[in-house]
Amino acid sequence: MTLEDWGALARTPAGLALTLAIGLVYPLIGWFRFRRLERRPDPLPRREKLALYASIVVSQWTLVVAASLVLGGSGRSLGDIGLGRGVDLARTAVVTVALLAGFAVLSWFTTRSLAIAVDGDLPPHVRRAGRILPRDGVELAGFVPVAITAGVCEEILYRGWLPWALAGGAGSVLIGFVAAAAVFGLGHLYQGRNGVALTGLLGLALGATAWWTGSVVPGQALHVAVDLVNGAAVGAALTRMSRVTAPVAPPAGASPEA
């Protein structure tokens, strides 16, 4: 699709509504939802956490289906935004393997650090995100579909639809991808300024990868791996820290002054 094609599609009522939903409405809903959760106990009760996980899965796949329908209405498909047509398969495969290999090395160090981290070692943005991360096996089982959904769907939405829709409107690919990365970062406002900056930079790097390869698959693979490994590791570290710092109850019948 040319920029002119994207501009025409993004200006249709359906295209405009989808762009606003992805770029404005969904991030705002996420921010308000997390602000409400901040008033709840830390960690969240399991039932609330699993309900949150389910809502994330449903909402993100709903947006992907909506993107597919909008594209289909113009004779296009998700293949036109990095899932098939115009993809350099060899370059995509090499980049995907390279990204996963690099992350494997980095995660080896980070998971080892998390395994021995003490209270106060974690950056504020990690601790804020940790409120919704899994703390036991049941929550981890519920978190896996969330990590997969976020990796697959957010790359389609924020590296596939949004940058090209914005680029079509602005007449500039650079503006489209930079603006989409900024929106992606702001969508993580609940993690604080550092979280916004880091995810914005990650979004910019993944956007550049999608533009260069013509595919969102490398970003999807890396995104899923990052969410799965980091989510499980940080959640486990927070669980261990809470057990270490939890007050020990006195034996039954013992005097508090004993």
Sequence and secondary structure as in RCSB ss.txt:
>XXXX:A:sequence
MTLEDWGALARTPAGLALTLAIGLVYPLIGWFRFRRLERRPDPLPRREKLALYASIVVSQWTLVVAASLVLGGSG
RSLGDIGLGRGVDLARTAVVTVALLAGFAVLSWFTTRSLAIAVDGDLPPHVRRAGRILPRDGVELAGFVPVAITA
GVCEEILYRGWLPWALAGGAGSVLIGFVAAAAVFGLGHLYQGRNGVALTGLLGLALGATAWWTGSVVPGQALHVA
VDLVNGAAVGAALTRMSRVTAPVAPPAGASPEA
>XXXX:A:secstr
  HHHHHHHHTSHHHHHHHHIIIIIHHHHHHHHHHHHTTS SS  HHHHHHHHHHHHHHHHHHHHHHHHHHHHTT
  GGGGTTSTT  HHHHHHHHHHHHHHHHHHHHHHHHHHHH  TT S HHHHHHHTTS  SHHHHHHHHHHHHHH
HHHHHHIIIIIHHHHHHHHHT HHHHHHHHHHHHHHTTGGGHHHHHHHHHHHHHHHHHHHHHHS SHHHHHHHHH
HHHHHHHHHHHHHHHHHHHHS     TT  TT 
